[in-house]
């Protein structure tokens, strides 16, 4: 059914839904009502919900999927889990808050309550309830008494619009999930409350606002550029956590992480600022001591331009991908030097900011709600661009990097399948590369999605093998096809026997594991000759070609054809 077409159910089902809808409407004077006939998967919704959220019609088939697509990607997982339990008969209803996308593309906070009930016949199964739009008025966090994340975004937007200078710090407990897993969620909430209380006591002498985000994360906004006072506050807080703390008579040892940035009077936006702050916070969590990480801790014009550029790059994702370009780097067979594959690499530039390296904008923005759209754009265009080579090389592989946020999406597998179908490219010609940050994902979730790709015929490569502590574990736990060896292992391979030994070990390990090996960072002929002595299948690096725009790549590719 077209999303704009009105759906009309059978008269008997329609009458039953209408009667139930009237009953729910009696208790829903200030909210949007929905009633779903689960057996037939047909539902009726308030007219106001249709208008606000841009839903197809008052009567819908498959409304669960339609509504889920309106849920904010960050809230979708918990919503999906809850609604699955309802439809499986494991839960009698739900009561939750989430962000939902309106007709104009903005998000509002909604409170949704629903209940399951049975009709006169045993096989009649209904789900009905009400959605209350809270808008931006619901700013308080019940657990801590602080303002919540919606309040933070609202206040931050106002500060940016007013060119207000301030310091922003994000604090949280490293590996907080271990607390919930070991002690239970009630105790975890008490730990969050304890941390919030300690933060408020330490910042009470300062002119600061405190916000509670998801999990154990708190935001402190110092309404001045006094970085040193916030640094001192964090040092005192960390000192409290260097020994056991007591929560509900339970002694527990915890460690913290924190990121910080300074909001200056230059062009940016809320989501970019939040992405930069979260990037610094995650970097702190990954460090051994959880030290404070300050995003762009340099006050020169170049660094300020970087933050402005990040904001522009983000906005370009939603404006026909202006400034983005895909470059292509060949992958060649070790023995012959002939092209066998290509890696698609995203680039961005503008007349004002010049060329911004991808390692500057991808790690910062990859958790952004818009970033999976960019990933889909890269995949689609890469497949289309490589069609001419597939006619010449039927087994040619197109390597495309997948981001952390793409794998987190519940729709990633379906999106890839849809793009392959739309472009007409066989799945066997696609290789999805796991980036370093993907290794931080839930391993079981990652395994299931990779298995789904493998069943489709897609190849899986682990990028930068050897650079992260978890690489060996990834090979053991994940269904991989290719190991791409990090360039650091070949930089001194001509003079360092130890580096050669590492390549030998990796190639033997891959052979035993029935994996192909691709070595990156090949810069000269000597390295090529050395690698020919090992079980290395393919090579990639500047010796063969730098990443090139499409037209230049096609010229280079034909030079490297078998």
C-alpha positions in Angstrom: 0.0 0.0 0.0 1.2 3.5 -0.9 1.9 5.6 2.3 -0.4 8.3 1.1 -3.4 6.0 0.4 -6.2 5.6 2.9 -6.7 2.1 4.0 -10.3 0.8 4.5 -10.6 -2.4 6.5 -13.4 -4.9 6.0 -16.8 -3.7 7.4 -16.9 -6.2 10.3 -13.4 -5.4 11.4 -14.0 -1.6 10.9 -17.1 -1.7 13.1 -15.3 -3.5 15.9 -12.4 -1.1 15.8 -14.7 1.9 15.7 -16.6 0.7 18.8 -13.4 0.1 20.7 -12.0 3.4 19.6 -15.0 5.2 21.1 -14.4 3.5 24.4 -10.8 4.6 24.5 -11.6 8.1 23.4 -13.7 8.6 26.6 -10.5 8.5 28.6 -8.3 10.3 26.1 -9.4 13.9 25.9 -5.8 15.3 25.7 -4.1 12.5 23.8 -4.0 10.5 20.6 -5.9 7.2 20.7 -5.0 4.0 18.9 -6.7 0.6 18.8 -5.1 -2.5 17.1 -6.7 -5.7 16.1 -3.6 -7.9 16.5 -5.0 -11.0 14.8 -5.7 -9.1 11.6 -2.9 -6.5 12.1 -5.3 -3.6 11.5 -5.6 -0.5 13.6 -7.4 2.8 14.0 -5.7 6.0 15.0 -6.8 9.5 16.0 -7.1 12.0 13.2 -4.8 14.4 15.2 -2.0 11.7 15.2 -2.3 11.4 11.4 -1.9 15.2 11.0 0.9 15.6 13.5 3.1 12.6 12.7 2.3 12.3 8.9 0.7 8.8 9.2 -0.9 7.3 6.1 -4.5 7.2 7.3 -6.8 6.7 10.3 -7.0 3.0 9.5 -3.7 1.2 8.9 -2.4 -2.3 8.2 1.1 -2.9 9.6 0.8 0.1 11.8 3.4 -1.3 14.2 6.2 -1.1 11.6 4.9 2.3 10.4 4.9 3.8 13.9 8.3 2.2 14.8 9.9 4.1 11.8 8.7 7.3 13.5 10.5 6.5 16.7 13.9 8.2 17.2 16.7 5.7 16.3 18.1 6.1 19.8 14.8 5.1 21.4 13.8 2.5 18.9 15.5 -0.5 20.4 13.8 -0.3 23.8 10.4 0.5 22.1 10.9 -2.5 19.7 11.7 -4.9 22.6 8.7 -3.8 24.6 6.2 -4.0 21.7 7.6 -7.4 20.7 6.8 -8.7 24.3 3.3 -7.3 24.0 2.5 -8.9 20.7 4.1 -12.2 21.9 1.8 -12.2 24.9 4.7 -11.8 27.4 3.5 -8.4 28.6 0.0 -7.1 29.3 0.9 -3.6 28.0 3.4 -0.9 28.1 4.0 2.6 29.6 7.0 4.4 28.3 8.5 7.7 26.9 10.2 8.1 23.6 10.8 10.7 20.9 8.6 10.5 17.8 9.2 12.2 14.4 6.5 14.7 13.3 5.4 15.5 9.8 8.1 18.2 9.4 10.9 15.9 10.5 11.4 17.3 14.0 11.0 15.1 17.2 8.7 15.6 20.1 8.7 13.7 23.4 5.7 11.4 23.8 4.3 9.4 26.7 2.7 6.2 25.4 0.5 3.9 27.5 -1.2 0.8 26.1 -2.9 -2.4 27.3 -3.8 -5.8 25.8 -7.3 -7.1 26.1 -9.3 -9.9 24.6 -12.6 -9.8 22.7 -15.7 -12.0 23.1 -14.0 -14.8 21.2 -10.8 -16.5 22.6 -8.9 -15.7 19.4 -9.7 -12.0 19.5 -6.7 -10.1 20.6 -6.5 -6.3 20.9 -4.0 -3.6 21.9 -5.2 -0.1 22.6 -4.0 3.0 24.4 -3.1 6.6 24.2 -0.1 8.7 23.1 0.3 12.0 24.9 2.6 14.5 23.3 4.7 16.2 25.9 6.6 18.5 23.6 9.4 20.4 25.2 7.6 21.0 28.5 8.7 17.7 30.1 12.3 18.7 31.1 12.6 17.0 34.6 14.3 13.7 35.3 12.3 11.9 38.0 15.2 9.7 39.1 17.7 12.4 40.0 15.6 15.7 40.2 17.9 17.2 37.5 16.8 18.5 34.2 16.8 15.8 31.6 18.4 15.4 28.1 15.5 17.3 26.4 16.0 20.2 28.8 19.7 20.1 28.0 19.2 20.3 24.2 16.6 23.1 24.7 18.9 25.1 26.9 22.0 24.5 24.7 20.1 25.7 21.6 19.2 28.9 23.4 22.9 29.4 24.4 24.1 28.9 20.9 21.4 31.2 19.4 22.4 33.9 22.0 26.2 33.4 21.3 26.6 32.6 24.9 30.1 31.4 26.0 30.2 28.5 28.5 32.0 25.3 29.4 30.2 22.0 29.1 31.3 18.7 30.8 29.9 15.2 30.4 30.6 12.8 33.2 29.6 9.2 33.6 30.6 5.9 35.2 32.9 3.7 33.0 31.4 0.2 32.3 28.2 1.1 34.1 26.4 -1.8 32.5 28.5 -4.1 34.8 26.8 -2.5 37.8 23.3 -3.3 36.5 24.3 -6.8 35.5 25.9 -7.6 38.9 23.7 -5.8 41.3 20.4 -5.2 39.5 18.7 -2.2 38.1 17.4 -0.9 41.4 20.9 -0.7 42.8 22.1 0.8 39.6 19.5 3.6 40.0 20.8 4.2 43.5 24.3 4.5 42.2 23.1 7.1 39.6 21.4 9.1 42.4 24.5 8.9 44.5 26.7 10.2 41.6 24.2 13.0 40.9 24.2 14.1 44.6 28.0 14.2 44.7 28.1 16.3 41.5 25.6 18.8 42.8 27.4 19.2 46.1 30.7 19.8 44.4 29.4 22.3 41.9 27.2 24.2 44.4 29.7 27.1 44.8 29.8 27.4 41.0 27.3 29.0 38.6 26.4 25.7 36.9 23.4 23.8 35.6 23.2 20.0 36.0 21.4 17.6 33.6 20.9 13.8 33.7 21.2 12.0 30.4 20.7 8.3 29.7 22.3 5.7 32.1 24.9 7.2 34.4 25.7 10.2 32.3 25.5 13.8 33.6 26.0 17.1 31.9 27.4 20.1 33.8 27.2 23.5 32.1 29.4 26.2 33.6 27.9 29.6 32.5 31.4 31.0 31.9 34.6 29.9 30.2 36.2 29.0 33.5 37.7 25.7 32.4 40.0 25.4 35.4 37.2 25.4 37.9 35.4 22.5 36.1 38.7 20.6 35.9 39.2 21.1 39.6 35.7 19.8 40.3 36.2 16.7 38.2 39.5 16.0 40.0 37.8 16.2 43.4 35.0 13.9 42.1 37.5 11.3 40.8 39.3 11.4 44.2 36.1 10.3 45.9 35.9 7.3 43.5 39.6 6.1 44.0 38.4 4.1 47.0 35.3 2.2 47.7 32.1 4.2 48.0 29.1 3.1 49.9 25.6 3.0 48.4 22.8 1.4 50.4 25.3 -0.2 52.8 27.0 -1.8 49.8 30.7 -1.0 49.1 31.5 -0.7 45.4 34.5 0.4 43.4 33.8 2.5 40.4 35.7 4.7 37.9 34.6 7.8 36.0 35.1 9.3 32.5 34.6 12.9 31.4 34.7 14.9 28.2 34.5 18.7 27.9 34.3 21.4 25.4 34.1 25.2 25.4 31.2 26.8 23.6 32.5 29.9 21.9 30.8 32.5 19.8 31.1 30.8 16.4 28.8 29.0 14.1 27.6 25.6 15.1 24.4 23.7 16.1 23.1 21.6 19.0 23.6 18.2 17.5 27.2 18.9 16.4 28.1 20.3 19.8 26.6 17.2 21.4 28.4 14.9 19.0 31.8 16.5 19.8 31.1 16.4 23.5 30.1 12.7 23.3 33.2 12.0 21.3 35.4 13.4 24.0 33.5 11.5 26.7 33.8 8.2 24.9 37.6 8.8 24.4 37.9 9.4 28.2 36.0 6.1 29.0 38.4 4.2 26.7 41.5 5.6 28.4 42.9 3.5 31.3 42.5 6.2 34.0 39.4 7.8 32.7 41.2 11.2 32.5 39.4 14.3 31.4 39.4 14.7 27.6 38.8 18.2 26.2 37.6 18.4 22.6 40.0 20.6 20.6 41.9 21.8 23.6 43.4 24.6 21.5 42.0 28.1 21.1 43.3 28.9 17.6 41.4 29.7 14.5 42.1 26.4 12.8 40.4 24.5 15.7 37.4 26.8 15.8 37.0 26.3 12.0 37.0 22.6 12.6 34.0 22.7 14.8 32.2 25.0 12.4 33.1 22.7 9.6 31.7 19.7 11.5 28.4 21.5 11.8 28.4 22.3 8.1 29.2 18.6 7.2 26.4 17.4 9.3 23.9 19.7 7.7 25.1 18.6 4.2 23.9 15.0 5.0 20.4 16.4 4.9 21.0 18.7 1.9 21.6 16.3 -1.0 25.0 15.3 0.4 26.6 18.6 -0.9 30.4 18.5 -0.6 30.6 14.7 -0.2 32.5 12.6 -2.7 33.5 8.9 -2.9 37.1 8.1 -3.7 38.2 4.7 -4.7 41.4 2.8 -3.9 42.3 -0.4 -5.7 43.1 -3.7 -4.0 45.4 -5.9 -6.0 46.5 -9.6 -6.0 49.8 -10.0 -4.3 51.4 -12.3 -6.9 50.2 -10.5 -10.1 49.6 -6.9 -9.1 46.3 -7.0 -10.9 43.1 -5.4 -9.5 40.7 -7.7 -7.7 38.7 -5.3 -5.5 38.2 -1.7 -4.5 37.6 0.2 -1.2 35.1 3.1 -1.2 36.3 6.0 0.9 34.2 9.0 1.8 35.6 12.5 1.4 34.2 16.0 2.0 35.3 19.5 1.0 33.9 23.0 0.5 35.3 26.3 -0.9 35.1 27.8 2.6 36.7 25.0 4.7 38.7 23.1 2.1 39.1 19.4 2.4 38.3 17.9 5.9 40.0 14.5 6.5 37.5 11.7 7.2 39.3 10.7 10.4 38.3 14.2 11.7 34.5 14.1 11.0 33.6 10.4 10.9 34.5 9.5 14.5 32.7 12.6 15.8 29.5 12.3 13.8 29.0 8.5 13.3 26.6 8.4 16.3 24.5 11.1 14.8 20.9 10.1 13.8 21.7 11.3 10.2 24.8 9.2 9.8 23.2 5.9 8.7 21.7 7.9 5.8 25.2 8.8 4.7 26.2 5.2 5.0 23.3 4.2 2.7 24.3 6.9 0.2 27.9 5.7 0.1 26.8 2.1 -0.4 24.3 2.9 -3.2 26.6 5.1 -5.1 29.6 2.8 -4.7 27.7 -0.1 -6.2 26.4 1.9 -9.1 29.8 3.4 -9.8 31.5 -0.1 -10.0 29.0 -1.6 -12.4 31.3 -1.2 -15.4 34.1 -3.1 -13.7 31.7 -6.0 -12.7 31.1 -6.6 -16.4 34.8 -7.2 -17.0 35.5 -8.8 -13.6 32.5 -10.9 -12.4 34.2 -11.7 -9.1 35.3 -8.1 -8.4 34.7 -7.1 -4.7 33.4 -3.7 -3.6 34.6 -2.9 0.0 32.3 -0.5 1.9 32.9 0.6 5.5 30.0 0.2 7.9 29.8 2.5 10.8 29.0 1.9 14.5 25.6 3.6 14.1 24.6 1.5 11.0 25.1 -1.7 12.9 23.1 -0.3 15.8 20.1 0.3 13.5 17.4 -2.4 13.5 17.0 -1.9 9.8 20.6 -2.1 8.6 20.3 -5.6 7.1 17.1 -4.8 5.4 18.5 -1.5 4.0 21.5 -3.3 2.5 19.3 -5.9 0.9 17.1 -3.2 -0.5 20.0 -1.2 -2.0 21.4 -4.4 -3.5 18.1 -5.1 -5.1 17.6 -1.5 -6.4 21.1 -1.4 -7.9 21.0 -4.9 -9.3 24.4 -5.8 -7.9 24.9 -9.4 -6.7 25.5 -9.8 -3.0 28.7 -11.8 -3.7 30.3 -8.6 -5.1 29.9 -6.7 -1.8 32.3 -6.8 1.1 31.2 -4.9 4.3 34.2 -3.8 6.4 34.0 -3.6 10.2 35.6 -0.4 11.5 37.5 -0.2 14.9 34.5 1.2 16.8 32.2 -1.6 15.6 34.2 -3.8 18.0 32.6 -2.0 20.9 29.1 -3.2 19.9 27.3 -6.0 21.7 29.0 -9.0 20.3 25.9 -11.2 20.0 24.0 -8.5 18.1 26.9 -8.0 15.8 27.3 -11.7 15.2 23.6 -12.1 14.2 23.7 -9.2 11.7 26.9 -10.5 10.2 25.4 -14.0 9.9 22.4 -12.4 8.1 24.8 -10.7 5.6 26.7 -14.0 5.1 23.5 -15.8 4.3 22.8 -13.2 1.7 26.2 -14.0 0.1 28.0 -10.8 1.3 31.6 -10.9 2.4 32.8 -9.6 5.7 36.2 -8.0 6.3 37.8 -6.9 9.7 39.6 -3.6 9.1 42.8 -2.6 10.8 43.5 -6.1 12.2 46.0 -6.0 15.0 45.4 -2.4 15.9 42.9 -3.1 18.7 43.0 -5.3 21.7 39.9 -7.2 20.7 41.0 -8.3 17.2 41.7 -11.9 18.0 38.4 -12.2 19.9 36.6 -10.8 16.8 38.1 -13.5 14.6 37.0 -16.1 17.1 33.5 -14.8 17.6 32.5 -13.4 14.3 31.8 -14.9 10.8 34.6 -13.2 8.9 36.1 -13.7 5.4 39.0 -11.2 5.2 41.5 -9.8 7.6 42.9 -6.4 6.6 46.2 -6.0 8.3 46.9 -2.5 9.8 49.4 -0.5 7.9 51.6 -0.1 11.1 52.9 -3.6 10.6 54.4 -2.9 7.2 55.9 0.6 7.8 59.3 -0.8 8.8 59.0 -4.3 7.4 62.1 -3.7 5.2 64.4 -3.2 8.1 62.7 -4.8 11.1 62.7 -8.6 11.4 60.1 -8.4 14.2 57.6 -6.8 11.8 58.1 -9.6 9.3 57.6 -12.1 12.1 54.2 -10.5 12.9 53.1 -10.7 9.3 54.2 -14.4 9.2 52.1 -15.1 12.4 49.1 -13.3 11.1 49.2 -15.0 7.7 49.5 -18.4 9.3 46.7 -17.6 11.7 44.5 -16.5 8.8 45.3 -19.6 6.9 44.3 -21.9 9.8 41.1 -19.8 10.2 40.4 -20.1 6.5 40.5 -16.3 6.0 42.0 -14.2 3.3 44.6 -11.6 4.2 44.9 -8.1 2.8 47.8 -5.9 3.8 47.3 -2.1 3.9 49.8 0.6 3.7 52.0 -0.8 0.9 54.2 2.0 -0.2 57.0 0.6 -2.5 58.1 -2.4 -4.5 60.4 -3.7 -1.8 57.5 -4.2 0.5 55.6 -6.0 -2.3 58.5 -8.5 -2.8 58.8 -9.2 0.9 55.0 -9.9 1.3 55.2 -12.3 -1.6 57.1 -14.7 0.7 54.0 -14.9 3.0 50.5 -16.2 2.6 49.1 -12.7 1.8 46.3 -12.7 -0.8 45.9 -9.0 -1.6 47.6 -5.6 -1.1 46.5 -2.0 -0.8 48.4 1.2 -0.6 49.9 4.3 -2.3 52.4 2.2 -4.3 49.5 1.1 -6.4 47.3 4.2 -6.1 46.1 6.7 -3.7 42.2 7.0 -3.3 40.9 8.6 -6.5 37.7 10.2 -7.7 35.7 7.9 -9.9 36.9 9.1 -13.3 40.6 8.9 -12.3 40.1 5.5 -10.6 38.6 4.0 -13.8 41.7 5.0 -15.7 43.9 3.4 -13.0 41.7 0.3 -12.8 42.0 -0.4 -16.5 45.8 -0.2 -16.1 45.6 -2.9 -13.4 43.2 -5.2 -15.2 44.4 -8.8 -15.7 
